[in-house]
Amino acid sequence: MEGVQTYKAYFVILVLLLFLTFLLNLSLGSVSIPVNEVFSALFGGETAKSSWQYIIIDYRLPKAITALLAGSGLAVSGLLMQTLFRNPLAGPFVLGLSSGASLGVAFLILGASAFGGFFGSLLLSQWSLVIASALGSFLVLLAVLAVTFRIKDTMAILIIGLMFGSVTAAVVGVLSYFSNAEQLQQFIFWSFGSLGNQSWQGVLIMAICCFIGLAVSFFSSKSLNALLLGENYARSMGLHIKKTTFVIILATSILAGSVTAFAGPIAFVGLAVPHITRQYFKTSNHFTLIPAVLLSGGILMLFCDTVAQLPMSEFTLPINAITSLIGAPVVIWLLVRKRKLLF
């Protein structure tokens, strides 16, 4: 099977594109900062304006790192789900993690009015939405993992995950119906996704979670390759299907759950990036696909965030809208040009 060396030129291009999009993300925005000033700020030098140092180090750099982590984490988790369920429409939130996060946030926002002071004080906390989102995702994760121990069929797990998502989405709908306009607006803004306003402590926690999830994903590459040929073949190779399914779902949950907790439910990236990557990396070898998808996801998210900032404008568009508006036409164009879906 093909290795990383076979696609060395592609990986060099991806790394260069990642570096370029990262610099553009730091340079462009409501205040345009020259690239040489960006380098000066990053490496401890003095900038022409003292405000530029603050903008880059305290706002744009945490946001760019968050974009990189979110894009990479969602893209890899989408690849894991598509391989596990052998379904090109599977994404990182197919198990209901996003709906669980939405449920936790909806409970917190509605609780601010329904239960008075205690929940209201929680909303004032910097970490309130992060904790609520993480708890919601974690509860759904526990339910899904409990199911994996009782059911052998991975397609049944997929259907149950979708049902969990439907139930939690229904509860969110009921809670939203009884919310007032201000709380509903706050919940909707959270559902748009946001990469900004991240503290360095939050970025560090998110990075640790993503690195753990990515490490588990890399170590699962051999198992993922075996699953591509079907569960019976994988068993004949000595693969423990139930244990492998548990590990893959756990890795996906760590990646998608941590991204959702800190950045909100960002759509499209996890579903589309693996397909975009397969159009150029014509391989099913996960030792090659995982690093390729990781880099591609980071590039796409950084580019979308740069567009969302509307350079030289004070407005910032919802990142969810930009990922779909930019990514969907690209996938359609690739599939029309290639005339088939590589999977």
Summary of the structure (lengths in Angstrom):
residues: 343
radius of gyration: 20.5
end to end distance: 15.4
largest distance: 64.9
contacts: 1190
relative contact order: 0.17
helix: 76%
strand: 0%
